Amino acid sequence: MARELPFRSLYRHGFVRVGVAVPSMRVADPEYNAEQTLLLARRAAADSVVLTLFPELGLSGYSAEDLFHQEALDDAVRAAVDRVVAESADIDSVLIVGAPLRVRERLFNCALIIDRGRVLGVVPKSYLPNFQEFYEKRQFSAARDAVDDHTTVAGQRVPFGADLLFEAVNLPGLVLAVEICQDAWVPLPPNIFAALAGATVLTNLSASNIVVGKADYRRELCVSTSARNIAAYLYTAAGQGESTTDMAWDGQALICENGNLLAESERFAAEPQLVTADIDLQRLAADRLRLNSFTDNGHDFLERVTRFRRLEFEAPIPDGAPPLRREVPRFPYVPADPGSRNARCAEVHHIQVAGLATRLAATGSQHLVIGVSGGLDSTLALIVAAQTMDRLGLPRSNVLAYTMPGFATSTRTLENARRLMRAVGASAGEIDIRPSATQMLRDLGHPAADGAPVYDITYENVQAGERTSHLFRLANMHHGMVVGTGDLSELALGWCTFGVGDHMSHYSVNASVPKTLIKYLIAWTADRGELGPEASAVLHSVLETEISPELVPGAALQSSEATVGPYELQDFHLYHLLRFGFRPSRIAYLAEHAWGDRTRGGWPDLIPEDQRHEYDLATIKHWLAEFLRRFVQTSQFKRSTLPNAPKVGSGGSLSPRGDWRAPSDAPAAAWLDELARNVPD
């Protein structure tokens, strides 16, 4: 029975710490190289690293040339292998070590997979370069030349071949594949077939001498390999100590995951290098599960894929609770880097404008009708509407913008709405909904119609409904389209009035845009100044306004976040649930890592120091439970009937015709129970 790991152990939540090593070495000195290999292996184990990768032919040196055929070197390599295997017995890390091995009168360039005194298998190199400075076919045979599928190493009879996968039975999702240097550079590399067969962590032992431009190419190759295979890709190349008779060596080592470079060594380092990173196995599994074409592609190579032998082992998971070192972005929808964020904002803006322009042109209408409250969502929608007119060559006055003050509208938001409508050049109107809302309350027999302070859900929804009703009738009058303003965060939480309310429109431009990103889209627009200095000034005022529906009068401003939770935290929960389908306990773990300490990790530069919040695990658990209750159980019926809207990001949308198709009557019990059982109070 698998032991239960502590909640704060990275290994409990589908992460694995891996390392790529560039030891000090001497060409044709296996004894010294074994010593240096074991030195870094022990460092890796002490750092809770479960898997450590070493360079190609690391025990002999890659540049030994014709010395590989010398029996003295072969004897020394065998002794070095025996030593590494024996001394690995008390090293809690799986080691992948390179060595030349003689098998049936052939010499192979091999990777040995060693787990605490046991050799799990030996993988020979498949593709031997024999061009330019490379002459490997002079010394070695390729994997295809092997006649045996087993060999003896360190007194152990072990599997041998390029068809081996290594699966950790106690760490779901960890399946290792091994290739060597040139294997990665061919048109159809072994890593493709290994990934299609289920490998999630692809490793490459390399020597790879350095020439100008090669380091950049290797980096791009490794990053793209990890992306294409939806996998982690570990790469390490030989460094100082290889012969410089005709070549030089930089010791480049890389850890990549699904298109991202997680860690890289210092090149040309004088000291041994050990670079580590925490790989997210569950994220890889989630992406492969959803991308059905990945699995379909495997059927095109069924004979090759089913040929792999899958060897099981128990990963040396460390005791205690090693913390996650990987940075988890607080704002998954918002890049922290200003340049990347501006590029993201531009892309989102163009998608919104293109979507609305196409829909407006298709209807034959030339007018847009929009309600402007002075809050974030309607401000962004107004910006999109104005620039849609620019795109279509129509005057911005064709945007019919109305502010509709109600019982609790603040002076600030009302003034912001008035100024903004004028500044963007829209046709501005103002309709006081209090008389019509009061009449409806009276028709309903609601006590608030006669001044009683009964501010219930009916009181709030009457106002929301009046606004939407007016907008649709105005659209009828002017042959226009009602532009929806609600955002992704509100839709996820059900924070909208169903039917005749802010839930409904002819076309919604913000439905795939989370609240945390909307602030940056507005700031980006303000900073660009394309709408003019007056508009930019109003936009900055909007950004400083408390998020509120402004439906209930009183001394204290009604706060949306006091009811549904902090949007910055709920957007984090939404992203990880919608994008990956993670279990609640894992989301809570990630949230604590991202939000538990405000001094850790990066922040988007537009958030001032006094607004950089942190949340303890109890607070995270509370608001995650509220999110799950709302998202799974109480609000899906609203999302099942959403108006059309453009999807803007890989974080998903909630359209029932797109990324999210869910029953409207499902209970949240399974999610809430998992959260309660597996997250400590």
C-alpha positions as CSV (number, residue, x, y, z in Angstrom):
1,M,0.0,0.0,0.0
2,A,1.4,3.4,-1.0
3,R,2.3,5.6,1.9
4,E,0.4,8.9,2.2
5,L,2.6,11.9,1.7
6,P,2.3,15.2,3.6
7,F,0.0,17.8,2.0
8,R,2.8,20.2,1.4
9,S,5.1,17.6,-0.3
10,L,5.4,18.4,-4.0
11,Y,5.3,14.6,-4.7
12,R,1.8,14.3,-3.4
13,H,0.5,16.6,-6.0
14,G,1.9,15.2,-9.2
15,F,5.2,17.0,-9.3
16,V,8.7,15.4,-9.6
17,R,12.0,17.1,-9.1
18,V,14.5,16.2,-11.8
19,G,18.1,17.2,-12.3
20,V,20.6,17.5,-15.2
21,A,24.2,17.2,-14.3
22,V,27.5,18.3,-16.0
23,P,30.2,16.8,-13.8
24,S,33.9,17.5,-13.9
25,M,35.5,14.7,-16.1
26,R,38.7,13.5,-17.7
27,V,38.7,11.8,-21.1
28,A,39.7,8.1,-20.8
29,D,39.7,8.2,-17.0
30,P,36.7,6.2,-15.9
31,E,37.7,6.0,-12.2
32,Y,37.8,9.8,-11.9
33,N,34.6,10.1,-13.9
34,A,32.8,7.6,-11.6
35,E,33.9,9.6,-8.6
36,Q,32.6,12.8,-10.0
37,T,29.3,11.2,-11.2
38,L,28.7,9.9,-7.7
39,L,29.5,13.3,-6.2
40,L,26.8,15.0,-8.2
41,A,24.4,12.1,-7.7
42,R,24.6,12.5,-3.9
43,R,24.1,16.2,-4.2
44,A,21.0,15.5,-6.3
45,A,19.6,13.0,-3.8
46,A,20.1,15.4,-0.9
47,D,18.0,17.9,-2.8
48,S,15.1,15.5,-3.2
49,V,15.8,14.9,-6.9
50,V,14.2,11.7,-8.0
51,L,15.9,11.5,-11.5
52,T,19.4,12.7,-12.4
53,L,20.7,12.8,-16.0
54,F,24.4,12.7,-16.9
55,P,26.1,13.3,-20.3
56,E,26.7,10.9,-23.1
57,L,29.6,8.5,-22.5
58,G,30.2,10.3,-19.2
59,L,32.2,7.5,-17.6
60,S,34.7,7.3,-20.5
61,G,34.5,10.7,-22.1
62,Y,33.0,11.2,-25.5
63,S,36.2,12.2,-27.2
64,A,38.2,9.1,-26.5
65,E,38.2,8.3,-30.3
66,D,40.0,5.0,-31.1
67,L,40.8,4.5,-27.4
68,F,37.3,3.0,-27.2
69,H,38.7,-0.1,-28.9
70,Q,41.3,-0.5,-26.2
71,E,40.7,-3.3,-23.8
72,A,42.3,-1.4,-21.0
73,L,39.7,1.4,-21.3
74,D,37.0,-1.2,-21.6
75,D,38.1,-2.8,-18.3
76,A,38.3,0.6,-16.6
77,V,34.8,1.4,-17.8
78,R,33.4,-1.9,-16.5
79,A,35.0,-1.2,-13.1
80,A,33.6,2.3,-13.1
81,V,30.1,1.0,-13.9
82,D,30.4,-1.6,-11.2
83,R,31.3,1.1,-8.7
84,V,28.5,3.5,-9.7
85,V,26.0,0.7,-9.5
86,A,27.2,-0.5,-6.1
87,E,27.5,2.9,-4.5
88,S,24.1,4.1,-5.9
89,A,22.5,1.7,-3.4
90,D,22.2,4.5,-0.8
91,I,21.6,7.3,-3.3
92,D,17.9,8.1,-3.5
93,S,17.8,9.2,-7.1
94,V,17.5,7.3,-10.4
95,L,20.7,7.9,-12.3
96,I,20.9,7.9,-16.1
97,V,24.6,7.5,-16.9
98,G,26.5,7.2,-20.2
99,A,29.1,4.5,-20.9
100,P,30.5,2.5,-23.8
101,L,29.4,-1.2,-23.4
102,R,30.6,-4.2,-25.4
103,V,27.7,-6.6,-26.2
104,R,28.2,-9.6,-28.5
105,E,31.4,-8.3,-30.1
106,R,29.9,-5.0,-30.8
107,L,30.5,-1.7,-29.0
108,F,27.5,0.4,-28.2
109,N,27.1,4.0,-27.0
110,C,24.8,3.4,-24.1
111,A,22.7,4.9,-21.3
112,L,22.5,3.0,-18.1
113,I,19.4,3.5,-16.0
114,I,20.4,2.8,-12.3
115,D,18.1,2.8,-9.3
116,R,19.7,2.3,-5.9
117,G,22.0,-0.5,-6.8
118,R,19.8,-2.0,-9.5
119,V,20.3,-1.6,-13.2
120,L,16.8,-1.1,-14.6
121,G,17.9,-1.3,-18.2
122,V,20.4,-0.2,-20.9
123,V,19.5,1.9,-23.9
124,P,21.9,2.0,-26.9
125,K,22.2,5.0,-29.2
126,S,20.0,4.7,-32.3
127,Y,21.5,7.2,-34.8
128,L,25.3,7.6,-35.1
129,P,26.6,10.8,-36.7
130,N,29.3,10.2,-39.3
131,F,29.7,13.6,-40.9
132,Q,31.8,16.7,-40.5
133,E,33.7,16.4,-37.2
134,F,31.8,13.3,-36.1
135,Y,33.1,9.7,-36.8
136,E,31.0,7.5,-34.5
137,K,30.5,4.7,-36.9
138,R,34.2,4.1,-36.7
139,Q,33.9,3.0,-33.1
140,F,30.2,2.1,-32.4
141,S,27.3,0.1,-33.6
142,A,23.8,1.4,-33.7
143,A,20.9,0.1,-31.7
144,R,19.5,-1.7,-34.7
145,D,22.6,-3.8,-34.9
146,A,21.9,-5.5,-31.5
147,V,21.0,-9.1,-31.6
148,D,20.1,-9.5,-27.9
149,D,17.4,-7.9,-25.9
150,H,19.2,-8.4,-22.6
151,T,22.8,-8.0,-21.4
152,T,24.8,-8.3,-18.2
153,V,25.9,-5.2,-16.4
154,A,27.5,-5.2,-12.9
155,G,26.5,-8.9,-12.5
156,Q,22.9,-8.2,-13.3
157,R,20.9,-9.6,-16.3
158,V,19.1,-6.5,-17.6
159,P,16.9,-5.4,-20.6
160,F,18.9,-4.0,-23.5
161,G,17.5,-2.0,-26.4
162,A,16.2,1.3,-27.7
163,D,12.6,0.1,-27.0
164,L,12.6,0.5,-23.2
165,L,10.3,2.7,-21.1
166,F,10.6,3.0,-17.3
167,E,7.4,3.5,-15.4
168,A,7.3,4.6,-11.7
169,V,4.5,2.5,-10.1
170,N,4.4,4.8,-7.0
171,L,4.4,8.1,-8.9
172,P,1.6,8.2,-11.4
173,G,2.5,9.8,-14.7
174,L,6.2,9.3,-14.5
175,V,7.3,7.2,-17.5
176,L,10.9,7.7,-18.6
177,A,12.3,7.3,-22.1
178,V,16.0,7.6,-23.0
179,E,17.7,8.7,-26.2
180,I,21.3,9.8,-26.9
181,C,22.5,13.0,-28.6
182,Q,22.0,12.7,-32.4
183,D,18.8,10.7,-31.8
184,A,17.0,14.0,-31.2
185,W,18.3,15.6,-34.4
186,V,16.8,13.2,-37.0
187,P,13.5,13.9,-38.7
188,L,11.6,11.2,-36.8
189,P,13.4,10.9,-33.5
190,P,12.9,8.1,-31.0
191,N,11.3,10.6,-28.6
192,I,8.2,10.9,-30.8
193,F,7.4,7.2,-30.6
194,A,8.3,7.0,-26.9
195,A,5.9,9.8,-26.2
196,L,3.1,8.2,-28.2
197,A,3.7,5.0,-26.2
198,G,3.2,6.9,-23.0
199,A,6.5,8.4,-22.0
200,T,6.2,11.7,-20.2
201,V,9.8,12.5,-19.2
202,L,12.1,12.2,-22.2
203,T,15.8,12.3,-21.5
204,N,18.8,12.9,-23.8
205,L,22.4,12.2,-22.8
206,S,24.6,14.3,-25.1
207,A,28.1,15.3,-25.7
208,S,27.5,17.8,-28.5
209,N,30.6,20.0,-29.0
210,I,30.0,23.7,-29.3
211,V,30.3,26.0,-32.3
212,V,28.8,29.5,-32.9
213,G,25.0,29.4,-32.8
214,K,24.7,25.8,-31.7
215,A,23.6,26.5,-28.2
216,D,20.6,28.5,-29.4
217,Y,19.7,25.8,-31.8
218,R,19.9,23.1,-29.1
219,R,17.7,25.2,-26.8
220,E,15.1,25.7,-29.4
221,L,15.2,22.0,-30.4
222,C,14.7,20.8,-26.8
223,V,11.9,23.3,-26.1
224,S,10.1,22.4,-29.3
225,T,10.5,18.7,-28.7
226,S,8.9,19.1,-25.3
227,A,6.0,21.0,-26.9
228,R,5.4,18.6,-29.7
229,N,5.4,15.6,-27.4
230,I,3.5,17.3,-24.5
231,A,6.3,16.1,-22.3
232,A,9.2,17.1,-20.2
233,Y,12.6,17.0,-22.0
234,L,15.8,16.7,-20.1
235,Y,19.1,17.4,-21.9
236,T,22.7,17.5,-20.8
237,A,25.9,17.8,-22.8
238,A,29.6,17.2,-22.0
239,G,31.5,20.1,-20.5
240,Q,35.0,20.7,-19.3
241,G,37.4,17.8,-19.4
242,E,36.6,16.5,-22.9
243,S,39.5,16.6,-25.3
244,T,39.9,19.9,-27.2
245,T,42.1,18.4,-29.9
246,D,39.7,19.5,-32.6
247,M,36.6,20.6,-30.7
248,A,35.4,22.6,-27.6
249,W,32.6,21.9,-25.2
250,D,30.2,24.1,-23.3
251,G,28.3,21.8,-21.0
252,Q,24.8,23.0,-21.9
253,A,22.1,21.4,-19.8
254,L,18.4,22.1,-20.2
255,I,15.1,21.1,-18.5
256,C,12.0,21.8,-20.7
257,E,8.3,21.1,-20.2
258,N,5.6,21.4,-22.9
259,G,7.2,24.3,-24.7
260,N,8.7,26.1,-21.7
261,L,12.3,26.3,-20.6
262,L,12.3,25.6,-16.9
263,A,16.0,25.6,-16.2
264,E,19.4,25.9,-17.9
265,S,23.0,25.4,-16.8
266,E,25.8,27.9,-16.9
267,R,27.7,27.2,-20.1
268,F,31.5,27.0,-20.1
269,A,31.4,26.7,-16.3
270,A,34.6,25.9,-14.5
271,E,32.8,24.0,-11.8
272,P,30.5,21.0,-12.0
273,Q,26.9,21.9,-12.7
274,L,23.7,20.4,-11.2
275,V,20.5,22.1,-12.4
276,T,17.1,21.1,-11.1
277,A,13.5,21.8,-11.8
278,D,10.1,20.5,-10.7
279,I,8.1,18.9,-13.5
280,D,4.3,19.0,-13.5
281,L,3.3,15.5,-14.4
282,Q,-0.4,16.1,-13.8
283,R,-0.4,19.0,-16.1
284,L,1.1,17.0,-18.9
285,A,-1.4,14.2,-18.3
286,A,-4.3,16.7,-18.4
287,D,-3.2,18.2,-21.7
288,R,-2.7,14.7,-23.3
289,L,-6.1,13.6,-22.1
290,R,-7.8,16.6,-23.7
291,L,-5.8,16.6,-27.0
292,N,-7.4,13.5,-28.5
293,S,-5.4,14.0,-31.7
294,F,-2.2,13.1,-29.7
295,T,-3.6,9.7,-29.1
296,D,-4.9,9.4,-32.6
297,N,-1.5,10.0,-34.0
298,G,-0.2,7.0,-32.1
299,H,-2.5,4.8,-34.2
300,D,-0.6,5.8,-37.3
301,F,2.5,4.2,-35.8
302,L,0.9,1.4,-33.9
303,E,3.5,-1.3,-34.7
304,R,6.3,1.0,-33.6
305,V,4.5,2.2,-30.5
306,T,3.4,-1.2,-29.2
307,R,6.9,-2.5,-29.6
308,F,8.1,-0.8,-26.4
309,R,8.9,-2.8,-23.3
310,R,7.5,-1.1,-20.2
311,L,9.7,-1.8,-17.1
312,E,8.3,-0.9,-13.7
313,F,10.2,0.5,-10.8
314,E,9.6,2.4,-7.5
315,A,10.7,6.0,-7.6
316,P,12.8,7.0,-4.6
317,I,10.2,9.5,-3.3
318,P,11.8,11.4,-0.4
319,D,10.4,11.5,3.1
320,G,9.1,14.7,4.6
321,A,7.5,17.5,2.6
322,P,10.0,19.0,0.1
323,P,8.4,22.2,-1.0
324,L,7.7,23.1,-4.5
325,R,10.3,25.4,-6.0
326,R,8.7,26.1,-9.3
327,E,7.1,29.5,-9.5
328,V,3.3,29.3,-9.9
329,P,2.0,32.5,-11.4
330,R,-0.5,34.3,-9.1
331,F,-2.3,35.6,-12.2
332,P,-2.4,32.8,-14.7
333,Y,-4.3,35.0,-17.2
334,V,-1.9,37.9,-16.9
335,P,1.8,37.7,-17.9
336,A,4.0,39.4,-15.3
337,D,6.5,40.6,-17.9
338,P,5.3,44.0,-19.3
339,G,6.3,43.2,-22.8
340,S,4.5,39.9,-22.9
341,R,1.5,41.4,-21.1
342,N,1.2,44.2,-23.7
343,A,1.4,41.6,-26.5
344,R,-1.3,39.6,-24.8
345,C,-3.5,42.6,-24.4
346,A,-3.1,43.6,-28.0
347,E,-4.0,40.0,-29.1
348,V,-7.1,39.9,-26.9
349,H,-8.2,43.3,-28.0
350,H,-7.9,42.4,-31.7
351,I,-9.9,39.2,-31.1
352,Q,-12.7,41.1,-29.4
353,V,-12.9,43.8,-32.1
354,A,-12.7,41.2,-34.9
355,G,-15.5,39.1,-33.4
356,L,-17.8,42.1,-32.8
357,A,-17.1,43.6,-36.3
358,T,-17.9,40.3,-38.0
359,R,-21.1,39.9,-36.2
360,L,-22.3,43.5,-36.7
361,A,-21.5,43.3,-40.5
362,A,-23.4,40.0,-40.7
363,T,-26.5,41.5,-39.2
364,G,-26.6,44.4,-41.7
365,S,-26.9,46.8,-38.7
366,Q,-24.7,49.8,-38.2
367,H,-25.5,50.6,-34.5
368,L,-24.4,49.1,-31.2
369,V,-26.3,49.6,-28.0
370,I,-24.4,49.3,-24.7
371,G,-25.1,50.0,-21.1
372,V,-22.2,51.9,-19.4
373,S,-22.0,51.7,-15.6
374,G,-18.6,53.2,-15.1
375,G,-17.2,49.8,-13.9
376,L,-14.6,47.6,-15.4
377,D,-16.6,45.4,-17.7
378,S,-18.8,48.0,-19.4
379,T,-15.7,50.2,-19.8
380,L,-13.9,47.5,-21.7
381,A,-17.0,46.7,-23.8
382,L,-17.3,50.4,-24.7
383,I,-13.7,50.5,-25.8
384,V,-14.2,47.5,-28.0
385,A,-17.4,48.9,-29.5
386,A,-15.8,52.2,-30.3
387,Q,-12.8,50.6,-32.0
388,T,-15.1,48.2,-33.9
389,M,-16.6,51.2,-35.5
390,D,-13.1,52.4,-36.4
391,R,-12.5,49.0,-38.0
392,L,-15.7,49.1,-40.0
393,G,-15.2,52.7,-41.1
394,L,-18.3,53.9,-39.2
395,P,-18.5,56.9,-36.9
396,R,-18.2,56.2,-33.2
397,S,-21.4,58.1,-32.7
398,N,-23.1,54.9,-34.0
399,V,-22.3,53.4,-30.6
400,L,-25.4,54.3,-28.6
401,A,-24.2,54.3,-25.0
402,Y,-26.5,54.7,-22.0
403,T,-25.8,55.1,-18.4
404,M,-28.8,54.0,-16.3
405,P,-28.5,55.1,-12.6
406,G,-30.4,53.1,-10.1
407,F,-31.1,53.2,-6.3
408,A,-27.4,52.8,-5.3
409,T,-25.4,54.2,-8.2
410,S,-22.5,56.2,-6.8
411,T,-21.5,59.6,-7.9
412,R,-18.1,58.4,-8.9
413,T,-19.2,55.7,-11.3
414,L,-22.0,57.8,-12.8
415,E,-19.5,60.6,-13.5
416,N,-17.0,58.2,-14.9
417,A,-19.7,56.8,-17.2
418,R,-20.7,60.2,-18.5
419,R,-17.1,61.3,-19.1
420,L,-16.1,58.1,-20.8
421,M,-19.1,58.1,-23.2
422,R,-18.2,61.6,-24.2
423,A,-14.5,60.9,-24.5
424,V,-14.8,58.0,-26.8
425,G,-17.2,59.8,-29.1
426,A,-20.2,57.6,-28.5
427,S,-23.8,58.9,-28.6
428,A,-24.3,59.3,-24.9
429,G,-27.7,58.9,-23.2
430,E,-28.9,58.7,-19.6
431,I,-32.0,56.9,-18.4
432,D,-33.0,57.0,-14.7
433,I,-34.4,53.5,-14.0
434,R,-35.6,54.3,-10.5
435,P,-39.2,55.3,-11.6
436,S,-39.7,52.2,-13.7
437,A,-38.0,50.0,-11.2
438,T,-40.2,51.4,-8.4
439,Q,-43.2,50.7,-10.5
440,M,-42.2,47.1,-11.0
441,L,-41.6,46.7,-7.3
442,R,-45.0,48.1,-6.7
443,D,-46.6,45.8,-9.3
444,L,-44.9,42.9,-7.5
445,G,-46.2,44.1,-4.1
446,H,-42.6,44.5,-2.9
447,P,-42.3,46.6,0.3
448,A,-39.3,48.5,-1.1
449,A,-41.7,50.3,-3.4
450,D,-43.1,52.2,-0.4
451,G,-39.7,52.9,1.1
452,A,-39.1,49.9,3.3
453,P,-35.4,48.9,3.5
454,V,-36.0,45.4,2.1
455,Y,-33.0,44.9,-0.2
456,D,-33.3,41.3,-1.3
457,I,-32.5,39.5,-4.5
458,T,-35.8,40.7,-6.1
459,Y,-34.9,44.3,-5.3
460,E,-31.5,43.8,-7.0
461,N,-32.7,41.9,-10.0
462,V,-35.5,44.3,-10.7
463,Q,-32.8,47.0,-11.4
464,A,-30.7,44.6,-13.5
465,G,-33.7,43.6,-15.5
466,E,-34.9,47.1,-16.1
467,R,-31.5,48.1,-17.5
468,T,-31.4,45.1,-19.9
469,S,-35.1,45.6,-20.9
470,H,-34.3,49.2,-21.8
471,L,-31.3,48.2,-23.8
472,F,-33.1,45.7,-25.9
473,R,-36.0,48.1,-26.7
474,L,-33.5,50.8,-27.6
475,A,-31.8,48.3,-30.0
476,N,-35.3,47.7,-31.5
477,M,-35.7,51.4,-32.0
478,H,-32.4,52.0,-33.6
479,H,-32.0,48.7,-35.5
480,G,-28.9,47.9,-33.4
481,M,-27.3,45.2,-31.4
482,V,-27.0,45.0,-27.7
483,V,-23.4,44.4,-26.6
484,G,-23.0,42.2,-23.6
485,T,-20.5,43.3,-20.9
486,G,-20.3,40.4,-18.5
487,D,-16.9,38.7,-18.0
488,L,-15.5,35.1,-17.6
489,S,-15.1,35.5,-13.9
490,E,-18.7,36.6,-13.3
491,L,-20.0,33.8,-15.5
492,A,-18.0,31.2,-13.6
493,L,-19.4,32.4,-10.3
494,G,-22.9,32.9,-11.6
495,W,-22.6,36.6,-10.7
496,C,-25.1,37.8,-13.2
497,T,-28.9,38.2,-13.5
498,F,-30.4,35.4,-15.6
499,G,-32.5,36.1,-18.7
500,V,-33.7,39.7,-18.7
501,G,-30.5,40.9,-17.0
502,D,-26.8,41.3,-17.6
503,H,-26.7,37.6,-18.5
504,M,-28.3,38.4,-21.9
505,S,-27.3,40.4,-25.0
506,H,-27.1,40.0,-28.8
507,Y,-23.3,39.5,-28.7
508,S,-21.0,39.5,-25.7
509,V,-17.4,40.7,-26.1
510,N,-16.0,40.0,-22.6
511,A,-17.4,36.5,-21.9
512,S,-14.0,34.8,-22.3
513,V,-12.0,37.6,-20.6
514,P,-11.3,37.1,-16.8
515,K,-11.7,40.0,-14.4
516,T,-8.0,40.1,-13.6
517,L,-7.1,40.6,-17.2
518,I,-9.8,43.2,-17.8
519,K,-7.9,45.7,-15.6
520,Y,-4.8,45.3,-17.8
521,L,-6.7,45.6,-21.0
522,I,-8.1,48.9,-19.8
523,A,-4.7,50.1,-18.6
524,W,-3.1,49.1,-21.9
525,T,-5.7,51.1,-23.8
526,A,-5.2,54.1,-21.5
527,D,-1.4,54.0,-21.9
528,R,-1.6,53.8,-25.6
529,G,-3.7,57.0,-25.7
530,E,-5.5,56.1,-28.9
531,L,-8.9,57.3,-27.5
532,G,-7.4,60.6,-26.4
533,P,-6.1,62.2,-23.2
534,E,-9.6,62.7,-21.6
535,A,-10.5,59.0,-22.2
536,S,-7.2,57.9,-20.7
537,A,-7.8,60.0,-17.6
538,V,-11.3,58.4,-17.1
539,L,-9.9,54.9,-17.7
540,H,-7.4,55.4,-14.9
541,S,-10.2,56.5,-12.6
542,V,-12.3,53.4,-13.5
543,L,-9.3,51.2,-12.6
544,E,-9.2,52.7,-9.1
545,T,-12.9,52.1,-8.4
546,E,-14.2,49.3,-6.1
547,I,-15.8,46.4,-7.9
548,S,-19.5,46.6,-7.0
549,P,-22.9,45.9,-8.6
550,E,-24.2,49.1,-6.9
551,L,-27.7,47.7,-6.4
552,V,-28.2,48.1,-2.6
553,P,-28.2,51.6,-1.0
554,G,-26.5,52.2,2.2
555,A,-23.5,53.8,3.9
556,A,-21.1,50.9,3.0
557,L,-20.4,50.3,-0.6
558,Q,-21.7,46.9,-1.8
559,S,-18.7,44.7,-2.5
560,S,-18.9,41.9,-5.0
561,E,-15.8,40.3,-3.7
562,A,-17.1,40.1,-0.2
563,T,-19.8,37.8,-1.5
564,V,-18.2,35.8,-4.2
565,G,-14.6,36.0,-3.1
566,P,-11.5,37.9,-4.3
567,Y,-11.5,37.8,-8.0
568,E,-7.7,37.4,-8.1
569,L,-8.1,34.2,-6.1
570,Q,-11.2,32.9,-7.9
571,D,-9.6,33.5,-11.3
572,F,-6.7,31.4,-10.1
573,H,-9.2,28.6,-9.1
574,L,-11.1,28.9,-12.4
575,Y,-8.0,28.7,-14.5
576,H,-6.7,25.4,-13.0
577,L,-10.2,23.8,-12.9
578,L,-11.3,24.8,-16.4
579,R,-7.9,24.5,-18.2
580,F,-6.7,21.3,-16.6
581,G,-9.5,19.7,-14.5
582,F,-7.3,19.4,-11.4
583,R,-8.8,18.0,-8.2
584,P,-9.6,20.7,-5.6
585,S,-6.8,19.7,-3.2
586,R,-4.2,20.2,-5.9
587,I,-5.7,23.6,-6.7
588,A,-5.5,24.6,-3.1
589,Y,-1.9,23.4,-2.9
590,L,-1.0,25.5,-5.9
591,A,-3.0,28.5,-4.6
592,E,-1.1,28.4,-1.3
593,H,2.2,28.2,-3.1
594,A,1.2,31.2,-5.3
595,W,-0.6,33.3,-2.7
596,G,0.6,32.2,0.7
597,D,3.6,34.6,0.8
598,R,3.3,38.0,-0.9
599,T,7.1,38.4,-0.9
600,R,7.7,35.3,-3.0
601,G,7.6,35.3,-6.8
602,G,6.9,38.0,-9.2
603,W,4.0,40.5,-9.4
604,P,2.6,42.4,-12.4
605,D,4.2,45.9,-12.1
606,L,0.8,47.7,-12.1
607,I,-0.2,46.3,-8.7
608,P,1.0,48.7,-5.9
609,E,2.6,47.3,-2.8
610,D,-0.4,48.0,-0.6
611,Q,-2.6,45.9,-2.9
612,R,-0.3,42.8,-3.0
613,H,-2.4,40.4,-1.0
614,E,-1.6,37.0,0.5
615,Y,-4.0,34.3,1.6
616,D,-3.5,31.5,4.1
617,L,-4.6,27.9,3.4
618,A,-7.8,28.3,5.5
619,T,-8.9,31.3,3.5
620,I,-8.0,29.6,0.2
621,K,-10.0,26.5,1.2
622,H,-13.0,28.7,2.2
623,W,-13.1,30.6,-1.1
624,L,-12.4,27.5,-3.2
625,A,-15.4,25.8,-1.6
626,E,-17.5,28.8,-2.5
627,F,-16.2,28.7,-6.0
628,L,-16.9,25.0,-6.5
629,R,-20.4,25.3,-5.1
630,R,-21.2,28.2,-7.4
631,F,-19.4,26.9,-10.5
632,V,-20.4,23.2,-10.4
633,Q,-23.8,23.3,-8.7
634,T,-25.7,26.5,-8.7
635,S,-24.9,28.5,-11.9
636,Q,-24.4,26.2,-14.8
637,F,-28.0,26.9,-16.0
638,K,-26.9,30.4,-16.8
639,R,-23.9,29.3,-18.8
640,S,-26.0,26.7,-20.7
641,T,-27.8,29.6,-22.4
642,L,-25.1,32.1,-23.1
643,P,-25.1,34.5,-26.0
644,N,-22.4,34.2,-28.7
645,A,-19.0,35.5,-27.8
646,P,-15.4,35.1,-29.1
647,K,-13.0,32.8,-27.3
648,V,-9.8,34.7,-26.5
649,G,-7.4,32.5,-24.7
650,S,-6.2,28.9,-24.0
651,G,-7.5,29.3,-20.5
652,G,-10.8,28.5,-22.0
653,S,-14.3,29.9,-22.4
654,L,-17.6,28.8,-20.7
655,S,-19.6,28.7,-23.9
656,P,-21.9,25.6,-24.0
657,R,-20.9,25.4,-27.7
658,G,-17.2,25.5,-27.1
659,D,-14.9,24.7,-24.1
660,W,-17.5,23.9,-21.4
661,R,-20.4,21.6,-21.8
662,A,-21.8,20.6,-18.5
663,P,-25.2,19.5,-17.0
664,S,-27.1,22.3,-15.3
665,D,-28.3,20.0,-12.5
666,A,-25.0,18.4,-11.3
667,P,-24.2,18.5,-7.5
668,A,-20.8,19.7,-6.3
669,A,-20.6,17.0,-3.6
670,A,-17.7,15.1,-5.1
671,W,-15.6,18.2,-5.5
672,L,-16.4,19.6,-2.0
673,D,-15.8,16.2,-0.4
674,E,-12.4,15.9,-2.0
675,L,-11.5,19.4,-0.8
676,A,-12.7,18.7,2.7
677,R,-10.9,15.3,3.0
678,N,-7.6,16.3,1.5
679,V,-6.9,19.9,2.5
680,P,-6.0,20.4,6.2
681,D,-7.9,23.1,8.1
